[in-house]
Amino acid sequence: MLDVPFRSARQLAAAIRAKKIGCLELLNLYLARIEKHDGALNAVVVRDVERARTRARAADRALAKRDVWGPLHGLPMTVKESYDVAGLPTTWSVPAYRNNVAKRNAVVVDRLLAAGAVIFGKTNVPLFLSDWQSFNDIYGTTNNPWDVARAPGGSSGGSAAALAAGLTALEAGSDIGSSIRNPAHFCGVFGHKPTWGIVPRTGQALPWQIAPVDIDVVGPLARSAEDLAIALSIMAGPEPIEAAGWQLRLRPPKAKRLRDFKVALMLDAPESPVDRAVQDRLQALGDFLGRQKAKVNDRARPAIDTAEAFAVYTRLLRSATSDRQSDADFDKNVALARSLAPDDQRYQSRATRAAVLSHRDWLAANEARHRMRLAWAEFFTEYDLLLCPAAGTAAFPHDQKRERHERTVSVNGKPVPVTDHLFWAGYSGLAYLPSTAAPCGFTVDRLPVGVQIVGPQYGDLSCLAFARLLEQEFQGFVPPPAFA
């Protein structure tokens, strides 16, 4: 039983169907681990124990009658705090929303429940989901299970920490600025950022939001690549209003073995230097792929200027989140943007301009984005995937003393603005592309490193297939020793 909490969701669901473990039994095992271990992590910050036990008992009774609800029948899981679950708070860690209790489930939550899942809690996030740490004034700080003095990433930091520590079987997160990919990389788990628009975001939104948000997606985190594929198959597809006119058919992967893939390897970028410890792991992966007879090119890139890509991403990202400003904040930022020198290209200056961007200027940025989207499409006519960092460093120590744009991290012994690492979020995310974060080994300090596997638009299954092969042949999930 010692390894049970760390098994994949697929393995656990199969054990339930084979009646090797009961639904309530497995739920109670995870709840007991939370009582034992979550004091050190603070990952599962909202718990719905009695309703979950009632559902788990019902799942056991149904299975006794050979009534299988779906592929996740009786599987205990948690979701990111920003997802609506009827009867539970959805705050996005914003104190003003402390008493915001969801009246209905997010679309993705309904789909997971329809597949048989038992949702027993929600995991921690940073304020407004806007940090690569996960701390806030409502729920406190979440720690990394590989080193509790370090951040688990964000904004799906609680999701990744809970999975890595064996506190849940599966997770649902969201990503506009690497909020799935970064925590997976920091905590040594798997995460998938889907192609923009294929998974409904409804119910994973701020109280006033109904429309889709540019760049923003929702997707799964797990302890195996196959779990990501199963979860994506459940989560993805149009909402009813859209299903009247279209259905989703993702392209199956052409390559079946590692040697069948042709990939580009990108270790660094001028806009976001990458620590040698991270580069070394990605280079080790490239060397391994070469030995497996895969075609690896460390110079191939889409015909895109990386500086322009980062600038356009910042503009569209901070435009996408600009509705969080009050009228007074907007007026203040208008005045501040006008006072900035044209050559002031610091991140916060660019973000301030983007927060008050005119529609005309937004249209220009969107045109630039779509030119890059076509360049990516052309690149993927020759290459199957691009492999790159999820972030420029492994998990960094907690730093809560300054605003995010004022913080730095150490890259090869030099302080670098933490916001520079958003480059690795936006390089592919800007153009709607899918990417999977998968374990890639460890630094000499035994901190996890992940690789970001970027595929063509709607090429999600190719990213996941490649991640599955890496899991089998190169590096899979490893439980952090303090929680194994």
C-alpha positions as CSV (number, residue, x, y, z in Angstrom):
1,M,0.0,0.0,0.0
2,L,3.0,2.3,0.4
3,D,3.1,3.1,-3.3
4,V,-0.7,3.5,-3.8
5,P,-0.9,7.3,-3.3
6,F,1.8,7.8,-6.0
7,R,0.3,5.6,-8.6
8,S,-1.1,7.1,-11.8
9,A,-4.7,8.0,-12.0
10,R,-5.1,5.3,-14.7
11,Q,-3.7,2.7,-12.4
12,L,-5.8,3.8,-9.5
13,A,-9.0,3.8,-11.6
14,A,-8.2,0.3,-13.0
15,A,-7.6,-0.9,-9.4
16,I,-11.0,0.4,-8.4
17,R,-12.8,-1.2,-11.3
18,A,-11.0,-4.5,-10.5
19,K,-12.2,-4.1,-6.9
20,K,-8.6,-4.3,-5.6
21,I,-9.3,-1.1,-3.7
22,G,-12.5,0.6,-2.7
23,C,-13.5,4.2,-3.7
24,L,-14.1,5.2,-0.1
25,E,-10.9,3.3,1.0
26,L,-8.8,5.3,-1.5
27,L,-10.4,8.6,-0.6
28,N,-9.7,8.0,3.1
29,L,-6.1,7.1,2.2
30,Y,-5.6,10.5,0.6
31,L,-7.4,12.3,3.4
32,A,-5.2,10.6,5.9
33,R,-2.1,11.7,4.0
34,I,-3.4,15.2,3.9
35,E,-3.8,15.2,7.7
36,K,-0.3,13.8,8.0
37,H,1.6,15.8,5.4
38,D,-0.3,18.9,4.4
39,G,0.7,20.9,7.5
40,A,4.2,21.1,5.9
41,L,2.9,22.0,2.5
42,N,-0.5,23.8,2.8
43,A,-1.5,22.7,-0.7
44,V,-5.1,21.5,-0.2
45,V,-6.7,24.6,1.2
46,V,-10.4,23.9,0.7
47,R,-11.7,20.5,1.8
48,D,-15.1,18.9,1.1
49,V,-14.8,15.7,3.0
50,E,-18.4,14.7,3.9
51,R,-19.8,15.2,0.4
52,A,-16.8,13.4,-1.1
53,R,-17.3,10.4,1.3
54,T,-21.0,10.3,0.4
55,R,-20.1,10.2,-3.3
56,A,-17.4,7.6,-2.8
57,R,-19.8,5.4,-1.0
58,A,-22.3,5.8,-3.8
59,A,-19.4,4.9,-6.3
60,D,-18.7,1.7,-4.3
61,R,-22.4,0.8,-4.4
62,A,-22.7,1.5,-8.1
63,L,-19.6,-0.7,-8.8
64,A,-21.1,-3.5,-6.8
65,K,-24.0,-3.4,-9.3
66,R,-21.5,-3.3,-12.3
67,D,-22.6,0.3,-12.9
68,V,-19.4,2.1,-14.0
69,W,-19.8,5.9,-14.2
70,G,-16.9,6.5,-16.5
71,P,-13.1,6.3,-16.8
72,L,-12.5,8.0,-13.5
73,H,-15.1,6.0,-11.5
74,G,-14.5,6.7,-7.8
75,L,-11.1,8.4,-8.3
76,P,-10.4,11.0,-5.6
77,M,-9.1,14.3,-7.0
78,T,-8.7,18.0,-6.3
79,V,-9.0,21.0,-8.5
80,K,-7.4,24.4,-8.5
81,E,-9.1,26.9,-6.2
82,S,-10.2,29.1,-9.1
83,Y,-12.6,26.5,-10.4
84,D,-16.2,26.8,-9.3
85,V,-17.5,23.8,-7.3
86,A,-21.0,24.3,-6.2
87,G,-21.1,25.1,-2.4
88,L,-17.4,25.8,-2.1
89,P,-15.7,29.2,-2.1
90,T,-14.0,30.5,-5.3
91,T,-11.8,33.4,-4.3
92,W,-8.8,33.5,-6.6
93,S,-7.2,34.4,-3.3
94,V,-8.6,37.9,-3.5
95,P,-9.7,39.0,0.0
96,A,-12.7,40.9,-1.5
97,Y,-14.1,37.5,-2.8
98,R,-13.5,35.7,0.5
99,N,-17.2,35.0,0.8
100,N,-17.9,34.1,-2.8
101,V,-19.5,30.7,-2.8
102,A,-20.1,29.1,-6.2
103,K,-23.7,28.3,-7.1
104,R,-22.8,25.9,-9.9
105,N,-19.9,23.9,-11.1
106,A,-17.4,24.9,-13.8
107,V,-18.0,23.1,-17.1
108,V,-14.7,21.1,-16.5
109,V,-15.8,20.1,-13.0
110,D,-19.1,18.8,-14.4
111,R,-17.2,16.8,-17.0
112,L,-14.9,15.3,-14.5
113,L,-17.8,14.4,-12.3
114,A,-19.6,12.8,-15.2
115,A,-16.5,10.7,-15.8
116,G,-16.8,9.4,-12.3
117,A,-14.4,11.5,-10.3
118,V,-14.8,12.2,-6.6
119,I,-13.7,15.8,-6.0
120,F,-12.8,16.3,-2.4
121,G,-11.0,19.7,-2.2
122,K,-9.4,22.6,-3.9
123,T,-5.7,23.6,-4.0
124,N,-3.9,26.9,-3.3
125,V,-3.2,29.7,-5.8
126,P,-1.6,33.2,-5.6
127,L,-3.5,36.5,-5.6
128,F,-5.4,36.8,-8.9
129,L,-3.5,33.7,-10.1
130,S,-0.6,36.1,-11.0
131,D,2.6,34.7,-9.6
132,W,5.0,31.8,-9.9
133,Q,4.6,31.4,-6.1
134,S,1.4,30.4,-4.4
135,F,0.8,32.6,-1.3
136,N,-2.1,34.8,-0.3
137,D,-3.8,36.5,2.6
138,I,-6.7,34.0,2.7
139,Y,-5.0,30.6,2.7
140,G,-1.3,31.4,3.4
141,T,1.8,30.0,1.7
142,T,2.2,26.7,-0.2
143,N,5.6,25.0,0.0
144,N,7.4,22.9,-2.5
145,P,7.6,19.2,-1.5
146,W,11.1,18.9,-2.7
147,D,12.3,21.7,-0.5
148,V,9.7,23.5,1.8
149,A,11.8,26.6,1.8
150,R,11.1,27.0,-2.0
151,A,8.1,27.9,-4.0
152,P,6.0,25.2,-5.7
153,G,5.4,27.5,-8.7
154,G,2.2,29.2,-9.7
155,S,-0.4,29.8,-10.2
156,S,-1.3,26.1,-10.1
157,G,1.2,25.7,-7.3
158,G,-1.1,23.9,-4.9
159,S,-2.1,21.5,-7.7
160,A,1.5,20.5,-8.4
161,A,2.6,20.3,-4.8
162,A,-0.4,18.1,-3.9
163,L,0.3,15.7,-6.8
164,A,4.0,15.4,-6.1
165,A,3.4,14.7,-2.4
166,G,0.8,12.0,-3.0
167,L,-2.1,14.0,-1.6
168,T,-4.4,13.6,-4.7
169,A,-4.7,11.4,-7.7
170,L,-5.3,14.1,-10.4
171,E,-5.6,17.8,-10.8
172,A,-7.1,20.5,-13.0
173,G,-5.3,23.8,-13.4
174,S,-5.1,26.8,-15.7
175,D,-2.4,28.6,-17.7
176,I,-2.0,32.1,-19.2
177,G,1.6,32.7,-18.1
178,S,2.9,29.1,-17.6
179,S,0.6,28.5,-14.6
180,I,0.4,24.8,-15.4
181,R,3.8,24.3,-17.0
182,N,5.8,26.2,-14.3
183,P,4.5,24.3,-11.3
184,A,4.9,21.0,-13.1
185,H,8.5,21.9,-13.7
186,F,9.1,23.1,-10.2
187,C,7.5,20.1,-8.5
188,G,8.5,17.3,-10.9
189,V,5.1,16.3,-12.3
190,F,3.3,16.4,-15.6
191,G,1.1,19.3,-16.9
192,H,-0.5,20.0,-20.2
193,K,-1.4,23.5,-21.6
194,P,-4.0,22.7,-24.3
195,T,-4.4,24.5,-27.6
196,W,-6.3,27.7,-26.8
197,G,-10.1,27.3,-27.0
198,I,-10.4,23.5,-26.9
199,V,-11.3,23.2,-23.2
200,P,-14.1,25.4,-21.9
201,R,-13.0,28.0,-19.3
202,T,-16.6,28.7,-18.1
203,G,-16.7,28.5,-14.3
204,Q,-12.9,29.1,-14.0
205,A,-13.2,32.8,-14.2
206,L,-13.5,36.0,-12.1
207,P,-17.0,36.9,-11.0
208,W,-17.8,39.3,-13.9
209,Q,-16.3,37.2,-16.7
210,I,-18.3,35.2,-19.2
211,A,-16.3,35.7,-22.4
212,P,-13.1,33.6,-23.1
213,V,-9.9,35.3,-22.1
214,D,-7.1,35.8,-24.6
215,I,-4.3,33.2,-24.3
216,D,-5.8,31.7,-21.1
217,V,-6.5,28.0,-21.0
218,V,-7.5,25.3,-18.5
219,G,-5.9,21.9,-18.5
220,P,-4.8,18.9,-16.4
221,L,-1.8,18.1,-14.1
222,A,-0.9,14.6,-13.2
223,R,1.8,12.1,-12.3
224,S,1.9,10.5,-15.7
225,A,1.6,11.6,-19.3
226,E,-1.2,9.0,-19.9
227,D,-3.2,10.6,-17.1
228,L,-2.9,13.9,-18.9
229,A,-4.3,12.4,-22.1
230,I,-7.2,10.7,-20.3
231,A,-8.0,14.0,-18.5
232,L,-7.8,16.0,-21.6
233,S,-10.2,13.7,-23.4
234,I,-12.7,14.3,-20.6
235,M,-12.1,18.1,-20.3
236,A,-11.9,19.0,-24.0
237,G,-14.7,19.8,-26.5
238,P,-17.2,22.5,-27.2
239,E,-19.8,23.8,-24.8
240,P,-23.5,23.2,-25.8
241,I,-23.8,26.6,-27.5
242,E,-20.8,25.7,-29.7
243,A,-21.5,22.1,-30.1
244,A,-24.4,23.0,-32.4
245,G,-21.8,23.9,-35.0
246,W,-18.5,22.2,-34.4
247,Q,-16.9,19.2,-32.8
248,L,-13.3,18.6,-31.7
249,R,-11.1,16.1,-33.5
250,L,-7.5,16.4,-32.4
251,R,-4.9,15.1,-34.8
252,P,-3.4,11.7,-33.8
253,P,0.4,11.7,-33.5
254,K,2.2,10.5,-36.6
255,A,5.3,9.2,-34.7
256,K,5.0,6.1,-32.7
257,R,8.6,5.8,-31.4
258,L,11.2,8.3,-30.2
259,R,13.2,7.6,-33.3
260,D,10.3,8.7,-35.5
261,F,10.3,12.2,-34.1
262,K,12.0,15.2,-35.6
263,V,12.5,17.9,-32.9
264,A,14.2,21.2,-32.4
265,L,16.0,21.8,-29.1
266,M,16.1,25.3,-27.6
267,L,18.2,25.8,-24.5
268,D,18.3,29.5,-24.1
269,A,17.1,32.9,-25.4
270,P,18.6,36.4,-25.2
271,E,15.3,37.7,-23.6
272,S,15.4,35.0,-20.8
273,P,18.7,33.5,-19.8
274,V,18.5,29.9,-18.5
275,D,20.5,28.6,-15.6
276,R,23.2,26.1,-16.5
277,A,21.6,23.5,-14.2
278,V,18.4,23.6,-16.3
279,Q,20.2,23.7,-19.6
280,D,22.3,20.7,-18.6
281,R,19.2,18.6,-18.1
282,L,17.7,19.6,-21.4
283,Q,21.0,18.9,-23.1
284,A,21.1,15.5,-21.5
285,L,17.6,14.9,-23.0
286,G,18.8,16.0,-26.4
287,D,21.8,13.7,-26.2
288,F,19.6,10.8,-25.1
289,L,17.2,11.4,-28.1
290,G,20.2,11.4,-30.4
291,R,21.2,8.0,-29.1
292,Q,17.7,6.8,-29.7
293,K,18.1,7.9,-33.4
294,A,15.6,10.7,-33.1
295,K,16.3,13.7,-35.4
296,V,17.4,16.6,-33.1
297,N,18.4,20.0,-34.3
298,D,19.6,22.5,-31.7
299,R,19.5,25.5,-34.1
300,A,16.1,25.2,-35.8
301,R,13.6,27.8,-34.8
302,P,10.4,29.3,-36.2
303,A,11.1,32.5,-38.3
304,I,10.1,34.7,-35.3
305,D,12.1,37.5,-33.6
306,T,12.3,36.4,-30.0
307,A,12.4,40.0,-28.7
308,E,9.3,40.9,-30.7
309,A,7.6,37.7,-29.5
310,F,8.2,38.6,-25.9
311,A,7.1,42.2,-26.4
312,V,3.8,41.2,-28.2
313,Y,3.1,38.5,-25.5
314,T,3.5,41.0,-22.7
315,R,1.2,43.5,-24.5
316,L,-1.5,40.9,-25.1
317,L,-1.1,39.2,-21.7
318,R,-1.5,42.4,-19.7
319,S,-4.3,43.6,-22.0
320,A,-6.1,40.3,-21.3
321,T,-5.8,40.9,-17.5
322,S,-6.6,44.6,-17.7
323,D,-10.2,44.2,-16.7
324,R,-9.1,43.6,-13.1
325,Q,-8.3,47.4,-12.7
326,S,-10.8,49.6,-11.0
327,D,-11.7,52.9,-12.7
328,A,-9.3,54.7,-10.4
329,D,-6.5,52.2,-11.1
330,F,-7.1,52.6,-14.8
331,D,-6.9,56.4,-14.7
332,K,-3.7,56.2,-12.6
333,N,-2.2,53.8,-15.1
334,V,-3.2,56.0,-18.0
335,A,-1.3,58.9,-16.5
336,L,1.7,56.7,-15.6
337,A,1.9,55.3,-19.1
338,R,1.9,58.8,-20.6
339,S,4.8,59.7,-18.3
340,L,7.0,56.8,-19.4
341,A,9.9,57.5,-21.8
342,P,9.4,55.7,-25.2
343,D,12.7,53.9,-24.7
344,D,11.7,52.6,-21.3
345,Q,11.2,48.9,-22.0
346,R,11.4,47.5,-18.5
347,Y,8.8,44.8,-18.0
348,Q,6.6,46.8,-15.6
349,S,6.6,49.8,-18.0
350,R,5.5,47.5,-20.9
351,A,2.9,46.0,-18.6
352,T,1.6,49.4,-17.6
353,R,1.2,50.5,-21.2
354,A,-0.6,47.2,-22.0
355,A,-3.0,47.6,-19.2
356,V,-4.4,50.8,-20.8
357,L,-3.8,49.8,-24.5
358,S,-6.0,51.4,-27.1
359,H,-8.1,49.0,-29.2
360,R,-6.2,50.2,-32.3
361,D,-2.9,49.3,-30.7
362,W,-4.3,45.9,-29.5
363,L,-5.3,45.2,-33.1
364,A,-1.8,45.8,-34.2
365,A,-0.4,43.5,-31.5
366,N,-3.0,40.9,-32.6
367,E,-1.9,41.1,-36.2
368,A,1.7,40.6,-35.1
369,R,0.6,37.6,-33.1
370,H,-1.1,36.0,-36.1
371,R,1.9,36.5,-38.3
372,M,3.9,34.6,-35.7
373,R,1.2,32.0,-35.6
374,L,1.7,31.4,-39.3
375,A,5.5,31.2,-38.8
376,W,5.0,28.5,-36.2
377,A,2.7,26.6,-38.6
378,E,5.4,26.8,-41.3
379,F,8.0,25.6,-38.8
380,F,5.8,22.6,-37.9
381,T,5.7,21.5,-41.5
382,E,9.3,20.4,-41.0
383,Y,9.6,19.6,-37.3
384,D,7.2,17.7,-35.1
385,L,7.9,19.5,-31.8
386,L,10.1,22.1,-30.2
387,L,11.7,21.3,-26.8
388,C,12.6,24.2,-24.5
389,P,12.6,25.2,-20.9
390,A,9.5,25.8,-18.9
391,A,11.4,28.4,-16.9
392,G,15.0,29.7,-16.6
393,T,15.6,28.1,-13.2
394,A,14.5,25.3,-10.9
395,A,12.3,26.1,-7.9
396,F,13.5,29.3,-6.2
397,P,13.3,30.2,-2.5
398,H,10.1,32.0,-1.3
399,D,10.2,35.7,-1.9
400,Q,7.2,37.6,-0.7
401,K,8.7,41.0,0.3
402,R,8.3,42.9,-3.0
403,E,6.0,43.2,-5.9
404,R,6.5,40.5,-8.5
405,H,8.2,42.8,-11.0
406,E,10.7,43.9,-8.4
407,R,11.9,40.4,-7.5
408,T,14.9,38.6,-9.0
409,V,16.1,35.1,-9.2
410,S,19.7,33.9,-9.6
411,V,20.6,32.6,-13.1
412,N,24.2,31.4,-13.3
413,G,25.1,33.5,-10.3
414,K,23.6,36.7,-11.5
415,P,20.3,38.3,-10.4
416,V,17.7,38.3,-13.2
417,P,14.2,39.8,-13.0
418,V,11.7,37.0,-12.3
419,T,9.4,38.4,-15.0
420,D,12.0,37.7,-17.7
421,H,11.0,34.0,-17.3
422,L,7.6,34.8,-18.7
423,F,9.3,34.6,-22.1
424,W,9.1,30.8,-21.9
425,A,5.4,31.1,-21.2
426,G,4.6,33.4,-24.0
427,Y,6.9,32.1,-26.8
428,S,4.4,29.3,-27.6
429,G,1.3,30.4,-25.6
430,L,1.1,33.7,-27.5
431,A,0.3,31.7,-30.7
432,Y,-2.3,29.4,-29.1
433,L,0.0,26.4,-29.2
434,P,-0.2,23.3,-26.9
435,S,2.7,22.4,-24.7
436,T,3.3,19.6,-22.2
437,A,5.6,19.9,-19.2
438,A,7.3,16.6,-18.4
439,P,10.0,15.6,-15.9
440,C,13.5,15.9,-17.3
441,G,15.6,14.9,-14.2
442,F,17.2,16.8,-11.4
443,T,19.7,19.5,-10.7
444,V,22.8,18.6,-8.6
445,D,20.8,20.0,-5.6
446,R,18.0,17.4,-6.3
447,L,15.5,19.9,-7.5
448,P,13.2,18.8,-10.4
449,V,13.7,20.1,-13.9
450,G,11.0,19.9,-16.6
451,V,11.1,20.1,-20.3
452,Q,8.4,22.1,-22.2
453,I,7.2,20.1,-25.3
454,V,5.7,22.5,-27.8
455,G,3.5,21.2,-30.6
456,P,1.5,22.7,-33.5
457,Q,-1.9,24.1,-33.0
458,Y,-4.3,21.2,-32.3
459,G,-1.2,18.9,-32.0
460,D,-1.9,18.2,-28.3
461,L,-1.8,14.5,-28.8
462,S,1.6,14.6,-30.3
463,C,3.0,16.5,-27.3
464,L,1.4,14.0,-25.0
465,A,2.6,11.0,-27.0
466,F,6.2,12.3,-26.9
467,A,5.9,12.9,-23.1
468,R,4.6,9.4,-22.6
469,L,7.6,8.0,-24.5
470,L,10.0,10.1,-22.4
471,E,8.3,8.9,-19.2
472,Q,8.8,5.3,-20.3
473,E,12.4,5.6,-21.6
474,F,14.0,8.7,-20.1
475,Q,12.5,10.1,-16.9
476,G,9.2,9.5,-15.1
477,F,7.7,10.9,-11.9
478,V,9.7,10.5,-8.7
479,P,8.1,11.0,-5.3
480,P,9.9,13.6,-3.2
481,P,11.7,11.7,-0.4
482,A,10.2,13.6,2.5
483,F,6.7,12.5,1.5
484,A,7.2,9.0,0.0
